[in-house]
């Protein structure tokens, strides 16, 4: 079993900055995906949009977990 070592303040600050930047990039993708969903598409395009939905949700959850980890360990 590994022991959690606290993240040093300077490292935590940089990781928080990166997580924030990732959130901003994900927000652009979320908004573009939302707009894509407002227009009609053929079945193939709908499958790609669903794949995008899934990937965006997964990335957002990972980013949220990263932020929670930083808070808990710094």
N, C-alpha and C positions, 0 to 999 in steps of 0.2 A: 504494500500500500504506500503510495507516495504522499508526502507531507506538503501541504500548500505553503509556499513561501510568498510572503507579501510582495506585491508589485511596488517597486520603488516609485516615489512621487513623480520624478521626471519621466520615467517610462510610462506611468499611468496617464500622465498628461498627454503624451504623444499618442498613446493608444486611444484615448478618448477623442482626440482630434481626428484620428483616422476613422474611428467609428462614426463620428459626426459627418465626416465627408462621405463615407459610405451611405449613410442615411440620406444625404442630399441626392446622391446619384440614384439610389433606389427610388426616391420620390419621383424623379423624372421618369423612370421606367414605369412606375405605377400609374402616373398620370397619362402617359402615352398609351399604355395598355387599356386604361379606362376609355380613352377616346376611340381606340380601335374597336372596343366592344359596343360603341354606339352606332356603328354602321353595319350594314349587312355584308356577310361574307359567304363564300361557298364552304362546303363541309371541310375541305382540306385546310383552309385558312382558319376555320373555327378550332380545329384540332391544334394548330400551332399557337393560337391565342390561349387555349387552355393550358398548353405546355408552359407558355410564358407566365400565366397566372400562378401555376404551381411553383415555378422557379423563383418568382418574385416573393411569394409567400415564404418559401424556404429561406431565401436570403435575408428577409426581414426578421424571421425568427432567429436565425444565427446571429445577426447583428444585435438583437435584443439580448440574447444570451451572453454575448460578448460584453455588452455594457453592464449587465448584472454581475458578471464575473469580476469586472474591473472594480465596481463599487464594493463588492464583498471582499476583495483582496488587496485593496489599497488604502 
